[in-house]
Amino acid sequence: MLAAAGRHADAIEPMRGAWEEEAKRWERAVLLMAGQDIRTVTQVGIRWDAALSLAAQTPRPNTRATALAADVILSGKGLLQEMLARRQAWILTAKDPAIKKAFALVQEYNADVARRNLSEAELRAQGLASPDNQRLATHAALAAEALENELAKGAVDAGDVRAAVGLTQVAAALVKGTALVEFARYRAIRFDPAKPVNRIGDWHYLAVVVRGGAAAGVADASLVPLGPAKDIEDAVGAFRKAVGRPDSPKDEIDRTGSALARLIWQPIAAELGPCRKVYLSPDGTLAFVSFAALPSQPAGHFLIDDFDLAMVATGRDLLRAGKVSDEPALVIGDPDFGKADPASPKPALPRPMQPGNPDAPLLAARAAAVSFQQLPWARREAQSVMELLQAAKLKPALLTGAAATEAAVQSARHPSMLHLATHGYFLPDPEAQAELAEPAGAEARGVGGLRPINQEPPLTRRETNLWQKLQLQGPMQRSGIALAGANLTIADHSRAGGNDGLLTADEIMRMDLLGTRLVVISACESGLGDVSSGEGVYGLRRAFVVAGVHHLVMSLWSVDDKAAVTVMGDLYRNLAAGMPPERALLAGQRQFIASQREARQYPHPFLWSAFIASGIGTGLDQK
């Protein structure tokens, strides 16, 4: 009512009180949710939209409006992910054997559900169905949910609650010359008394810039409205298309990058002042932007030339710490995916797709439709990483070829570091994006590395058997890592589920990686997933964080196999020299850029900027 009357400043404190009450109820509800529920809930509530809309519409400068936006984002962003991670940590560290047994049963039930869903998908592709299969899958899902409810209640009863984090606490963690940029995507609320109906408007973005070095108890921050989400997300798509292909001309990268920078960076840069170390906490599709590759001056330069940039899931992560595991490191490289034989005696299933039929399945169910190609440089990369970790006395184990199995990775218990040099994949929601990304080259790591085997008749991207194998159970099943035997599963030569060579994000999320300092996913598109406003990326990023990993290095598009070896080598040499992971990656990318410029070559962002680092603590500060 106050906002509708034009009294925005007077509405701030009542809005803050409303948000705080709702946040408390919401947090307790999340704590009590079963795992399946917590993985599917994607909204932080209408108060998120209302509070951020009020802050953005209050005439600036207004320190209370800025503090409201900052506190709402810092307390609500990534809440589901954090609660799930805290519950996972409570389970993994529990002494009660009954808790361990219940968790093991949940994993068994979930694996049974996944296997039955995959089997049902294959039947549906043939126009068939199995009521018994559906009934048993439902019973397994209900059993898992009941057990997870008990585990959730146990975590609450054990006092698993988090300390409140807001603008004041985060500002105190930032040293002089350092800033945090918190992005938020929200639905703009129209506080208009003349239009009580349909007052929820379009999606928008805003940012809160928090600068370090202020006096104790004082927060130096600015609120920066960025405008309609559609304009920003269109610009993100154009820039990603340009930097994500090796043949994109420099002019296209400059044009699309400059257009995006005008929308999301220049308004923020004006508020950074002397800060050159910047933590970015993106929201929405901004999570898929390589900010380091945005153009700068002089011509041919990038933001990485001017700023130290690193990602955090939320500004709360700057305050997080934790005990680092001292277990041996694990290096996985160049798995033997197996050969998918197009001449398999397995009968081909009928093609269900008919032109103009929107109800037809999205996939053509034929065996041996696609395969993961071997990566000639991945084994060399893994061996190089192994040698560097040995020199750092981290006692690494190396698994390549047929030994690089899903079971071997899942059985690892909180290795100090985990390096994965293989294919990664993310399959978009078919209702949102029916086509897979175009391949970036014959030696790309990821979905871009999938190649049709049967060419008669030609397969479209929508006609891949891989869709069938992962069957749209959600983003945590549609993203993963390819390991030994993956092609055999895809081609129906071995049964999906269990040790099938396709390590999904959902399976990673249930691993014990508590205290693992660093996971490097040297694979294509490992940073992709489905986005939820206020809740981050559902995919491999989320999975490894929930499993307990402190720092992640991942990629945003198909990675050039040879260039990855160079960047990864520099990364590990910098780690061995004592750099935190975020600085180690930055230094490695800068070394690659410098070598290209020294050779009088354009340092094409495709070759170096796909990799991004995300983690906890103030890793940009040199200790």
N, C-alpha and C positions, 0 to 999 in steps of 0.2 A: 504493500500500500504506500509506504514511504517513497519507494522508487518510482511508482506510477505517478506520484504527485510531484516528481521532479526533485525530491529531497534525497539524492543518491548518497551524499555524505552521511546523512542521518540514518540511512538504512544499513550501513556497514556493520555496526556492532550487533543489531538484531540478526542479521544474516550470518555473522560469525557464530552466534549462539546456536542458531538452527543447524548450521553445518556440524558443529562440534557434537551436538546431541545425536544427529543422524550418523555421524562417523563412528561413535561409540557403539550404537546398536548394530551398525553394519559390520564392524569388526568382530563383534561377538557372534553374529550370524555366520560370518565366514569361518570362524574358528570351529563352529559346530557342523559345517557342511561336510558331506562325504567327498572323497577325492574326485569322483566323477562330476559331482555338482560344481565343485570349486574350479574344475578345468573348463566348464562350459559357461559359467556366469561371466559376462563381459561388460557390465555397466556398473559404474560407481554411484549412480543415483542422480535424480533430478537436481539435488542440491549442488552437485558439482557444476552443472550448467548454470544454475541460478546465481551462485556465488561468483563464478568467473565472469558471467555477463554483467553483473553489478559492478565488479571491479573494473572491467574494461570500459564501461559506460560512464563511470564517475570522472568528472573533469580532472585532468592532471595538471600539475603534480599533486598527488594525494598519498601521503605515506601510509595511511590506514588502508586505503584501497589496495596499494601494493602489498602490504603485509597480509591482507585477507587472501589475495590471489596466491601469494607464496605459501601461506600456511595450508590452504586448501590443497594445493598441488603436492606439497611436501608430506602431508599426512594421508592423502588419498591415493596418490599415484602408485601403481604397482602393488596395491594392498593384497590382492589375491595371490600374486606370486610370492610375496613375502610371507604370508600366513602359511602357504603350502610348504615353503622352504623351512620355516620354523617347525612345523609339524614333522617334516621329514627328519630334521636334525634331532628332534626329541625322540623319535622312534629309533633312529640309528644309534643313539647314545644310551638308550634305556637299558637298565640292568635286569628288568623283569623278563624272564624267558617267555611268558605268555604274550607279551607285546611283540617280541620277535616272531613268535609262531603265528600270531594274527596277521602280521605284515607279510609273512611268507605266503599265507593262505590268500591274502588279497592279490598278491602277484600271480599266484596260480589261477585264481578265478579270472583275473583280467586277461591272462594269456589264453585261457579257454574261450573267453568272449571274443578275443581277436581272431582266434583260429576259426571259430564258428561263423563269425561275420565274413571272413574271407571265403569260406566255403559257400556261404549263402550268396555272396556276390557272384561267384562262378556259376551257381545254379540260375540266378536271375539273368545272367548274360545269355543263358540258353532258353530263357522263357519259362524256367521251372522254379519251384520253391519247395522248401522242406519245413512244414509246420513243426516237426519234432526238433529240427535244428534251431529254429527260431525260439521254441519254448525253452530248450536247454540253455541257449545263450542268455535268455531273459532271466532264468533262474540263477545262472552264474553271476550275472550283473547285479541282481538283487542281493545275493550272498556277499559279494564284494562290498556293496554299498553298506550293508548292515555292519560288517566288520570295520569299515572305515569310519562309520558313525561312532563306534565304540572307541576307536583310536582317537578320533577328534575330541570326544568328551574327556578321555584320559589326559590329553594335552592341556585342555582347559583347566581340569581339576588340578593339574600339576603346576598351575600358575604360569602358563606359557602366554604371557602378555608382553607387549612391547612398550617401551618408553616413548612418550610423545616427542616428536621431532618437528620443529618449525623453523621459521626464518632465522630467529636469533641463534639457535644452536648451529645451523649450517654456516651462517656468516662467521661465527667464531672459529670454525674449522678451516677457513680459507685465509691463507697468508697474503700479504701485500703483493700486488701484481698478478693475482689469481682471481678468476671469476667462475661462477656457475651460471649456466643458461638453462632454465627450466622451461621447456615448451609444453603447451597443453592444447588439446583439441577439444572443443566444447560446442554445444548447440546454443546459439545466441537466443536469449530470452528477451522478448519485447515487453518492457514494463509500461504498458499502455492501457489506461483505464477505459479508453473508448473501444478497445478490442479485447474483451475478456476471453474470447475463444481464439484458438489457433495462434497462441502467443509464442510458441516454440518455432524459432526461425531456422536458418541454414547453419551448417557447421562452420566454425571459425577457428583460427589459431591465435594464441597470444604467447608471449614469453615474459618470464621474470628474470632479470639479470641481477645477480647478487655479486658484489665486488668485495674482495677480501681486504684486510688491513685496517678496518674501522676500529674505533675505540671499543673497549670491552663493553658489552651490553648494547651496542649500537649496530644496527644492520644498515649497510649502504646498498640500497636496491632500487631498481627501476622496473616499472610495468610497461611492456611494449606490445600493444595490440598489432597483430600482423595481417588481419583481414580474412576474407572468405577462404574456406578450405579448398574449394574447387579450383580457384586460380593457382593456389600453391601446389596442389596435388597434380594439376596438369603440367606445371613447370617441373615438378619432381620427375614425372614420367618422361618428359622430353630429355632432361639432363641424364637420367639413368640410361636411356636408350643410346645416348651419344657416348658416354664414358664406358658403357658396358660392352662395346664392340671394338676390336683392334683396328678396324678399317675406317672408323669415323674420322673425318678430317678435323684438323685443329680449329678451323673456322666454326664448325658446328658445335664443338665442345665449348668454345668461347661464347658463342651466341646463346646456347641453352643455359650454360653456367652463369652467364651474366644476368639473364632473365630471372633465374632462380635466386641468385644472390641479392638482386634488388628487392625481392619479396621477403626473404628470410634471414639475410645476413647484414645487409647495410643498415637496417633499422637497429639491429642489435649492436653492430660495431660502433655506432654513434654513442652507445651507452657503456662501452667497455673501458673507456678512458685509457690509462696506461697498462691495463691488464693484457698480458700476452700468453698466459697459461689459462686455458679455457676448458672447463668440463661441460659437456653437452648432454643434456637429458632429453632426448627427443620424444615425440609422441606422434601417433598416427603414422603416415607414410614418411615422415621425416626420419624415422628409424632406418630407412633404406637409403639415405643420402650420405655419400662420402664427402663431408664438409671440407676435408683436406684438399679435395680436387677442385673446389670452386675457384674461378679465376681471380687473380689479383694483379697488381701493377708492380713492375712494368710488364708489358706484354709477354706472355709465355710463362708467367709466374702463377703460383697457386697460394691458397691460404696457408698451406703447410710451410711455405717460405716465411710467413709472417707470424704464425701462432703455433703454440704447442696445444694440440687438440686431443681430447680423449672422451670416451663415452661413459656415462653411468646410467643405470636403469632409472634411478631417482636420486635426487640430492641427498636423501637419507644414507645412500651408500658411502658417501664421503666420511660418515661417522662410524662406519662398520669396520670391525677388525675381527680377527679370529686366529686360532692356532693353526699353523701350517703343518701339514703332514710331512713326516720324514721318511715315508715309504719310498722304495725305488721308483724311478720314473718309468713310463711305458711309452714306447714308440711303435706306431703301426704304420706300415707303408707298403704300397704296391700289392694289395691283396690279389689272390688268384680268384677272379670273379667266376671263372668257369666259362666254358664255351656253350653258347646257346645254339644248338644244331637246328637249322631250319628244316632239315630233312627228318625231323623227329617222327616216329611212328604214331605219336599221339594224334588222334583225329582233330582236325580243326573244327572249332565251334562255328555255328552259322553267324554271318554278319548281321547284327541287329539294327544297324543304322540305315535309315531311309531319309532321303532328302526331303526337307520340309516337315519332318515329323519331330516336334519339340519334345515329345515324350519318349523318344528312342533313347536307349542308353548312350552314355558319353564315350563308350569305348567299344572297339571291335574286338571281341573275345577270340583271339587267335594266338596259339602258342608261338613263342619265339618272335614276338613282334619287335622287341628292342633289346639292346644289351649295353652293359657298361664296358667301355673299351679300356684295355690296359694302358697305364700311364708310364711312358718310358723314363721320365725323370723322377717319379715318386720314390722308387727304391734308392736312387742316389741321394735324394733329399733325406730320406729316413736314415740312411747310413751316416750322412754328414751330421744330422742332429744327434744321432747316437754317439758319435765321436766327441762332439762338443759337450754333451751331458756327462760323458765319462771323464772328460778333462775337468768338469766342475764337480766331480766326485758325487754324482747323484745316482750311481749304480743302476743305470737304465737297462731295461729289457727291450729287445728288438724282435718284433714279429712281422714277417713278410710272407708273401705267397700264400700257400695253403694254410699256414699257421696263423694268419691274421683273421681269425674267426670272430664271429659275434660273441660266442661263448667266452673266448679269451678276454675280450674287452669287458664283458659284463661281470666276469669273475674278479677283475681287478678291484682291490679295496683301497680307496683313497690314495692312489699314487701321487707323489709330490708334483709330477707333471705328466700330462698326457698329450702326445702329439699324434695327429691323425692325418696322414698324407694319402688321400684316396678321393673317390667321388663322394660328393654330398648331393642331396637333392631336396627340392621343395616343390610340391605339386599344388598350384593355386586351387582355391575353391572353384569348381567348374561352373557354378552359377554366377560367380563374380568374374571369372576370367577363364574361358574355355580353352584357350590356346596356351601351350607351354612356351617358354622362352626359346627364341631361335638359337641354334648352336653358335658358339663364338669361334669355333675352330676345331680341327681334328684332335688337338691335344688339350682340350679344355676339361676341367675337372667338375663334373656335376651333371645336371639335367641336360646342359648343353653337350655333354659327352655321350648322351644316349643316341644310338644310331639305328635306324631301321635295318633289319636283315632281309626280310621278304620285300621285294620291290614290286612284285606283280600280284595284284594291282598296287599302285603306290599307296602307302599309308599316310594319313594326315596326322597332325599332332594330336588330334582328339581321339585317334584310333590306336592308342597304345595299351598294351597289356599291363603296363605298370600301373595304370589307373585301377585296373581290376585287382592287382595284387595288394594295393594299399587302400582301396575301397572307401574313401571318403568318410572315414569315421570321425574326422576332425583334424585340425592342423597339427596336432601332436602325433598323428599317425601318417600324415601326408608329408612329413619331413624326416630326414634321417641321414644315415651314413651307410655307404655300400661297403661290405666286407666280403671275405672269401665265400664263394658259392652263390653270390647274389644272382648271377645270370641263370643258374640252375633253377632257382625259385621262380624268377620271372618267366622262364620258359616252361614251367610246370614239370620239370624233371625232379624236383624235390618239393616237399610239402612246405607251405608257408607257415610261419609261426615258429617260436622257439629259436633255434640256432639256424636261421634261414639266410643269413648274410645281409639282411636288411635291418639294421639297428635303428629303430624309430625313436623319435624324440620322446614318445610316451614311455618306451623302455628305458631310455637314458635317465628320465626323471626319477625312476625307481632304483637307480644304482647308488652305491655308497661312494660318493666322491667328496665326502665331508672333509674339508681342510685341504683339498687339492689346490695347490697355489695357482696353477695355470693349465688351461686346456687350449691347445692350438689346433683349430680345425682348418688344416691347409687343404681345403676342398671348395668346390664351387657352391655358391649360394647358401653357405652354411649360416649366414645371418638373416636369411629370409624367413617368412612365416606370415601368418594372418595377424593383422593389427587390431587392437581394440583400444579405443580412446581412453586414456587414463590407465591402461593396464599393460601396454607394451606389446611385444611380439610373441605370439604363440608359435613355437617351433623349437629349433635346437638351442637358441639363446635361452629361452625360458627353461628348457629341460636341464641344461647344465647348471644354471643358477639354483634351481630347486634342489638339484642333487648335491649342492654344497660347494661348488667351485668358486674360488675367489676372483680369478681373472680369466677372461676369454679373448682369444684372437680368432676372428672369423671373417668370412668374405661376403660381399654383397652381389657379386655376379661371377660368371664363369672365369676361372683363373687360368692364365696362361701357364702351362706346366713348367716350362723352362724358367720363366721369370719368377715363379713361386719358389724355386730352389734358391735363387739369389737372395730374395727378400727374407726367406726363412733362415738362411745361413747367417745373414747379418743380424736378424732378430736374436738368435741364440748366442752369437758372439757378444752382443750387447748385454744380454742377460748375464752371461758369464762374467762380464766386466762389472756387474753389480747394479745395473740399471733396473728400475721397476719395469714391469711388462709394457706399460703405456709409453714410457720414454724409449724403451728398447725398440718398439715397433716404429715410432716416429724417426728415430735415428737410422733404422734400417731403410725406411722409405726415402729419407733424405740422401742416404748414401747411394741408393739406386738412381735417384734423380740426378745427383751430381755426376755419376758416371755417364749417364746419357748425355748430359750437357757437355761434358768434357769431350765426348766423342762427336760433338756437334749434331746430336740427334734430338728430336723433340721427345721429351719424357711423357709419352702418351699415358694418361691416367689409367687406361685399361690395364696397363702392366703393373702398376704399383698401388693404386688407390682403392682396390677392392677390399683390402684387408683393413679392418677396424679393431680397436681394442676397447674392451669394456671391463670394469672391475670395481672393487671396493677400495676405500681409503683414498688418500691424496697421492696417487701414484705419479702425478706429473711433477711433484716436488722431489728434487734430488736429495736423497738422504745422505 
